[in-house]
Amino acid sequence: MLKKICLGLLFITMGQLVHAQESKLDSTALMILDKMSGMFGEMKSIGFTTNVSKDVVYAEDFYIKEFGSSKVKLVGPNKFLVRATGEQKDDLYTYNGSQVSYYSFRNNIYTIADAPDNLIETIDWLYTEFGIELTLADMFYPTFSTDFAAEMDYIEFLGVTHIAGERVFHIGAANEFATFQLWISDDGYYLPIKTLITYLEEGSSHQFETDFNDWELNMEYPASMFEFLPPPGAEQITWISKD
């Protein structure tokens, strides 16, 4: 998430959340974010699904809404599996501790590349080298709350509300690039339930919304889950850096 908001976006205000020249870091909001980061720092593995809606450019100054979903398994310190589906894609990413593989179910093509030896560096490498962002992965870094506070000019605890009958903490934040809302479970686990990023680019505000579901904590996943075996007839391609 922090990577997405630092790409030359302009300032946007959101109702009563942000006021010009105002800076605020609410201690209650920071405590909740610290609890969430601390919980993820203690986990050996996490699994979850996401449902995403995002505004994408269709024509000049015209955005359309696209929807997608993903199934994610993260195992510390060096494994992940992400199955990402959407209107134009059905992709699989796996990481076994030394290599990352990508497979397109739609096109029956794949590629494999040597990668760093840990999750955080590999996720950063995928974004930096190839522009691939894996489901707001920054949120699951143990340092997320510290990194988030360093990037924000304004963070506030907005109160308690309910999503699908579940009691959640509502947090708002903003910097010069965008505004954010996070809904975090009030059940002792401090799991993210929903995030909403609103930002402005060239005069057009647009949003990126994610809902998290089906949490699995400290599950024992088989190592074979993170090994990729190309399907029969799949074509191997070269993974080209975005630069």
C-alpha positions in Angstrom: 0.0 0.0 0.0 2.8 2.5 0.9 4.3 1.8 -2.6 1.1 2.6 -4.4 0.7 6.0 -2.8 4.1 7.4 -3.5 3.9 7.5 -7.3 3.5 11.2 -7.8 -0.1 11.5 -6.7 -1.6 14.8 -5.7 -3.2 15.9 -2.5 -6.9 15.1 -1.9 -9.1 16.0 1.0 -11.8 13.7 2.4 -14.6 15.4 4.3 -13.8 16.1 7.9 -10.8 13.8 8.0 -8.2 16.3 6.7 -7.9 20.0 7.1 -5.4 22.3 5.5 -2.2 22.8 7.5 -3.3 20.3 10.1 -1.1 17.5 11.3 -2.2 14.8 13.8 -1.1 11.4 14.8 -3.7 10.0 17.1 -2.2 7.7 19.9 -5.3 5.4 19.9 -5.1 4.8 16.2 -1.3 4.2 16.4 -1.9 1.7 19.3 -4.4 -0.3 17.1 -2.0 -0.3 14.2 0.9 -1.4 16.5 -1.3 -4.3 17.7 -2.0 -5.4 14.2 1.7 -5.2 13.2 2.7 -7.0 16.4 0.2 -9.8 15.7 1.5 -10.4 12.2 5.1 -10.3 13.5 4.2 -13.3 15.8 2.6 -15.4 13.1 4.4 -18.2 11.4 1.9 -18.3 8.6 -1.2 -16.5 7.4 -3.8 -17.2 4.8 -6.7 -15.1 3.6 -8.8 -14.1 0.6 -9.4 -10.6 -0.8 -12.1 -9.0 -2.9 -10.9 -5.9 -4.7 -12.6 -3.1 -6.5 -10.5 -0.4 -8.2 -10.9 2.5 -10.6 -8.8 2.1 -13.7 -8.3 4.4 -16.6 -10.6 3.7 -19.5 -10.2 7.0 -21.4 -8.9 10.5 -20.7 -10.4 11.6 -17.4 -12.7 8.6 -17.4 -12.3 5.8 -14.9 -14.2 2.5 -14.8 -14.6 0.1 -11.9 -12.9 -3.3 -12.1 -13.3 -6.2 -9.7 -10.9 -9.0 -8.7 -10.1 -11.4 -5.9 -7.1 -13.3 -4.6 -6.2 -16.3 -2.4 -3.0 -15.7 -0.4 -0.8 -17.9 1.7 2.3 -16.4 3.4 4.7 -18.5 5.4 7.7 -16.9 7.2 10.4 -16.4 6.4 10.4 -17.4 2.8 7.3 -18.8 1.1 4.2 -17.5 -0.5 1.4 -18.5 -2.9 -1.0 -16.0 -4.5 -3.8 -16.9 -6.9 -5.1 -13.6 -8.4 -8.2 -13.5 -10.6 -10.0 -10.6 -12.3 -11.8 -9.5 -15.4 -8.6 -9.7 -17.5 -6.5 -12.2 -15.6 -6.2 -15.5 -13.7 -2.6 -15.7 -12.4 -0.6 -17.8 -10.0 2.5 -16.6 -8.2 4.6 -19.0 -6.0 7.8 -18.5 -4.0 9.7 -21.4 -2.5 12.5 -19.5 -0.8 14.8 -19.3 -3.8 12.7 -18.8 -6.9 9.5 -17.0 -7.9 7.3 -18.5 -10.5 4.4 -16.9 -12.5 1.8 -18.8 -14.4 -1.1 -17.4 -16.5 -4.1 -19.8 -16.6 -5.7 -17.7 -19.4 -2.6 -17.9 -21.7 -0.9 -21.1 -20.4 2.4 -19.4 -20.1 4.9 -19.3 -17.2 8.2 -17.9 -16.1 10.6 -18.7 -13.3 13.2 -16.3 -11.8 15.8 -16.5 -9.0 14.7 -14.3 -6.1 16.0 -13.0 -2.7 15.9 -15.5 0.2 13.1 -13.9 2.3 9.5 -12.7 1.9 10.0 -9.0 2.4 12.9 -8.6 0.0 11.2 -10.8 -2.6 7.9 -8.8 -2.4 9.9 -5.5 -2.7 11.9 -7.0 -5.6 8.8 -8.0 -7.5 7.4 -4.5 -7.3 10.7 -2.7 -8.0 11.8 -4.9 -10.9 8.5 -5.9 -12.5 5.8 -3.6 -11.1 4.0 -6.5 -9.5 2.2 -5.7 -6.3 0.8 -8.6 -4.2 -2.5 -7.6 -2.4 -1.4 -4.8 -0.2 1.5 -6.9 1.0 3.0 -4.0 3.0 0.2 -4.4 5.6 1.7 -7.7 6.7 5.2 -6.5 7.4 6.0 -6.4 11.1 7.1 -2.8 10.6 3.9 -1.6 8.9 2.6 0.6 11.7 6.0 2.4 12.0 6.3 2.8 8.2 2.7 4.0 7.9 3.1 6.6 10.6 6.3 7.9 9.0 4.5 8.3 5.7 1.3 10.0 7.0 0.7 13.6 8.1 -2.6 12.7 9.7 -3.9 9.6 11.5 -7.1 9.5 13.5 -9.2 6.9 15.3 -12.7 7.5 13.9 -14.5 5.2 16.3 -16.1 1.7 16.4 -18.5 0.5 13.8 -19.7 -2.9 12.4 -19.1 -4.6 9.1 -21.2 -7.7 8.3 -22.1 -7.9 12.0 -18.4 -7.8 13.1 -17.3 -5.0 15.5 -14.3 -3.1 13.9 -12.1 -0.2 14.6 -12.2 2.6 12.0 -9.0 4.5 11.3 -8.5 7.4 8.8 -5.2 8.7 7.6 -3.8 11.1 5.0 -0.7 12.6 3.5 0.0 14.9 0.6 -0.7 12.1 -1.9 -3.9 10.3 -0.7 -6.4 9.5 2.0 -6.9 6.2 3.6 -9.5 4.3 5.7 -8.7 1.1 7.5 -11.2 -1.1 9.4 -9.5 -3.5 11.8 -11.2 -6.2 13.8 -12.0 -5.7 17.5 -11.6 -9.3 18.5 -8.1 -9.5 20.0 -6.5 -10.4 16.7 -6.6 -6.9 15.1 -7.0 -8.3 11.6 -7.6 -5.9 8.7 -11.2 -6.3 7.5 -11.3 -3.5 4.8 -9.1 -0.8 3.4 -10.0 2.1 1.1 -7.5 4.3 -0.6 -8.7 7.5 -2.3 -6.3 9.5 -4.4 -6.1 12.1 -7.1 -4.1 11.9 -10.3 -4.3 14.7 -12.9 -7.5 16.1 -11.4 -9.4 12.8 -11.3 -10.1 11.1 -7.9 -10.2 7.3 -7.9 -10.2 4.6 -5.3 -8.8 1.2 -4.5 -10.9 -0.9 -2.0 -10.0 -4.3 -0.5 -12.1 -6.6 1.7 -10.3 -9.4 3.6 -12.0 -12.7 4.5 -11.4 -16.3 5.4 -8.4 -15.8 7.7 -6.1 -18.8 8.5 -3.6 -18.2 11.2 -0.5 -20.4 12.0 -1.7 -23.2 9.6 0.8 -25.9 8.6 0.9 -25.7 4.8 2.8 -28.4 2.9 6.0 -27.3 1.3 4.9 -28.7 -2.1 2.2 -26.0 -2.2 4.9 -23.5 -2.9 6.6 -25.5 -5.7 5.6 -24.8 -9.2 5.3 -27.5 -11.8 4.5 -26.3 -15.3 1.3 -27.8 -16.8 1.7 -29.9 -19.9 1.9 -27.7 -23.0 2.7 -24.5 -21.1 5.0 -22.1 -22.9 7.9 -20.7 -20.9 8.6 -17.0 -21.4 11.3 -14.6 -20.2 10.4 -12.3 -17.3 11.4 -8.8 -18.5 12.1 -6.0 -16.0 9.9 -3.0 -16.3 13.0 -0.9 -16.8 
